[in-house]
Amino acid sequence: MAGWIGINSTHLHSHCGDTDANTLVNALDGATYWVHQTTETHQFILDLGTSIAITKVRSRSLTAYDPTEVNIYISDDTGSWGAAVVSGISTWKDTATWIEIAAVKSGRYVKVEITDTENISDYITFGPGAIFDVYGEAGAGGGAVSPLINSGFMNSLLLTGGLIG
């Protein structure tokens, strides 16, 4: 069964860095936004744990330094990305609403590359809240990804006791 993965910090493989306490880890968990005040191409790599047949991705950001040009790469290893599956995404800025983009390819790793932001120095502030998700289904040899069990919403309910009692 296909569904939204519910990307969170447990999926983070690597990233370009953080400037302050507003880390990418916290942004992926929906706790805050990600700040990286360095002039560079910002990027993060997610490990889905198994190869997933991905059909779309979604994101959102509502800050002063939103991403304005984003490329998405999908691969089964972090050494050979090939061409971007989607390039030049510019619709994830100035919105608190999830914006979905078709991104069809199977892979275990997803690289989100931010080549431009609303800031003249290309500093990034990405968020607030959960900033990225992947829609797909586990490939051959793997079970379906359960959007309920793997969702940040379900994790929050379990951690706060929302389903108990």
C-alpha positions, 0 to 999 in steps of 0.5 A, a space after each residue: 500500500 502506498 502512502 506518505 512515509 512521514 519523514 522525520 529525523 530518524 531518516 536523516 543520513 547527512 546534511 550541510 550543517 546548522 547555524 544555531 539551535 534551529 537544526 534540520 533534525 528539529 525541522 524534520 521532526 516538526 519542532 521548529 525550522 532549519 537555519 543554515 546561514 552559510 553561502 552555499 548550496 544547501 542539501 540533506 540526504 534521507 535514508 528510507 531504509 529500503 528501496 521505495 517506489 517513490 511517486 511524489 514529494 512534498 514540502 512547505 516553508 513560510 519564513 523570510 529565507 525560504 528555498 526558491 530553487 530545489 532539486 530532488 535526486 533519488 538513488 539506491 546509494 549515496 555515491 551515484 545520484 545521476 540526473 535530478 528527478 525534479 529540478 528547479 522547484 520554486 513553489 515551496 516558498 511562502 506557504 504553510 500548505 504542503 505543495 506536492 511535486 511528481 518525482 517518479 523513481 525508485 530508491 533508498 536515498 533522497 537528496 534535497 538540494 537547495 541551490 537558491 533561497 529568498 536571501 541574497 546570500 543564500 542563507 536558508 530558514 526552512 520551515 516551520 514545522 515538518 518540512 519534507 515528505 515522500 510518497 511511495 511504496 516499498 519495492 520487491 522484497 519489502 513490505 508496504 510502507 504504512 503511512 499511519 505507523 510511519 507518520 509523524 502524527 502517529 508518533 506524536 500520538 504515541 509519545 503523548 499517550 493520545 491513543 492510550 486510555 
